[in-house]
């Protein structure tokens, strides 16, 4: 994934996430943040595995990216690998994992249909802002 594509993706994701937060649609903001973080983590790993870029074969990037989709336990494995490889740009891996854990709690524990507590709303806002910061830091 090239720098311009990452910048455009970040700008789009940031705008959508911030709109959801502004409209108090915390669940949508959380889900969208998790989707874009997952995409970014996979693209960072794919780029690292295919270094140097000038030797890439046609469609090799997409092939490696697809292969990464099935490894380990997904998101947390991506965070751990990116952290180990120094790809998190100084970002706290626990914030990224926390966002995913909150997403799973809401999606898989029937929390989606309940009203969120004020504490959960505050935590989702914090985690989404952290996700936006991560996306911005990893544009290049």
C-alpha positions in Angstrom: 0.0 0.0 0.0 1.5 3.3 -0.9 1.7 6.5 1.2 -1.0 8.4 -0.7 -3.5 5.5 -0.4 -2.8 5.3 3.4 -3.2 9.0 3.8 -6.5 8.9 1.9 -7.7 6.0 4.0 -6.7 7.7 7.2 -8.5 10.9 6.2 -11.7 9.0 5.3 -11.7 6.8 8.4 -11.0 9.7 10.7 -13.8 11.8 9.3 -16.3 8.9 9.6 -15.2 7.9 13.1 -15.3 11.5 14.3 -18.8 11.9 12.8 -20.1 8.8 14.6 -18.6 10.0 17.9 -20.1 13.5 17.4 -23.5 11.9 16.8 -23.1 9.7 19.9 -23.1 6.6 17.7 -20.4 4.9 19.8 -21.0 1.4 18.5 -20.5 2.4 14.9 -17.4 4.4 15.8 -16.0 1.4 17.6 -16.7 -1.0 14.8 -15.4 1.2 12.1 -12.2 1.9 14.1 -11.6 -1.8 14.6 -12.1 -2.4 10.8 -9.6 0.3 9.8 -7.1 -0.8 12.5 -7.2 -4.3 11.3 -6.6 -3.2 7.7 -3.7 -1.0 8.7 -2.0 -3.6 10.9 -2.2 -6.2 8.0 -0.9 -3.7 5.5 2.1 -2.8 7.8 2.9 -6.4 8.2 2.6 -7.0 4.4 4.9 -4.1 3.6 7.5 -5.5 6.1 7.3 -9.0 4.7 7.8 -7.7 1.1 10.8 -5.5 1.7 12.4 -4.1 -0.5 9.5 -2.8 -2.5 11.4 -2.5 -5.7 11.6 -6.3 -5.9 7.8 -6.9 -5.6 6.3 -9.1 -8.2 2.9 -8.3 -9.7 0.0 -9.0 -7.2 2.5 -10.2 -4.5 1.4 -7.6 -2.0 -2.3 -8.7 -2.3 -1.3 -12.4 -2.0 0.7 -11.8 1.2 -2.0 -9.6 2.7 -4.6 -12.4 2.1 -2.3 -15.0 3.7 -2.0 -12.8 6.8 -5.8 -12.8 7.2 -5.8 -16.4 8.5 -2.8 -16.3 10.9 -3.1 -16.8 14.7 -6.0 -15.2 16.4 -6.2 -12.3 14.0 -6.2 -8.8 15.4 -4.2 -9.4 18.6 -1.7 -11.5 16.7 -1.3 -8.6 14.2 -0.7 -6.1 17.1 1.9 -8.4 18.7 3.7 -8.9 15.4 3.7 -5.2 14.6 4.9 -4.4 18.1 7.7 -7.0 17.9 8.8 -5.6 14.5 8.7 -2.0 15.7 5.8 -1.0 13.4 3.6 0.7 16.0 5.3 4.0 15.8 5.5 4.3 19.6 1.8 3.6 20.0 0.6 1.6 23.0 -0.3 -1.9 21.9 -2.7 -2.3 24.9 -4.9 0.6 23.5 -5.2 -1.3 20.2 -6.0 -4.5 21.9 -8.4 -2.7 24.3 -10.3 -1.4 21.3 -10.6 -4.9 19.9 -11.7 -6.3 23.3 -14.4 -3.6 23.6 -15.5 -4.4 20.1 -15.8 -8.1 20.9 -17.6 -7.4 24.2 -20.2 -5.3 22.4 -20.6 -7.6 19.4 -20.4 -11.0 21.0 -21.9 -10.6 24.4 -25.3 -9.2 23.4 -24.1 -5.7 24.5 -24.9 -4.3 21.0 -28.6 -4.1 21.8 -28.2 -2.6 25.3 -27.6 1.0 26.2 -24.0 1.8 26.9 -23.0 3.0 30.3 -21.4 6.5 30.5 -18.2 4.7 31.4 -18.3 2.6 28.3 -19.1 5.6 26.1 -16.1 7.5 27.6 -13.8 4.4 27.0 -15.0 4.0 23.4 -14.3 7.7 22.7 -10.8 7.3 24.2 -10.1 4.1 22.2 -11.4 5.6 19.0 -9.3 8.7 19.4 -6.3 6.4 20.0 -7.1 4.5 16.8 -7.2 7.7 14.8 -3.8 8.7 16.3 -2.4 5.3 15.3 -3.8 5.6 11.7 -2.2 9.1 11.5 1.2 8.0 12.8 1.3 5.1 10.4 0.5 6.9 7.2 4.0 6.4 5.6 
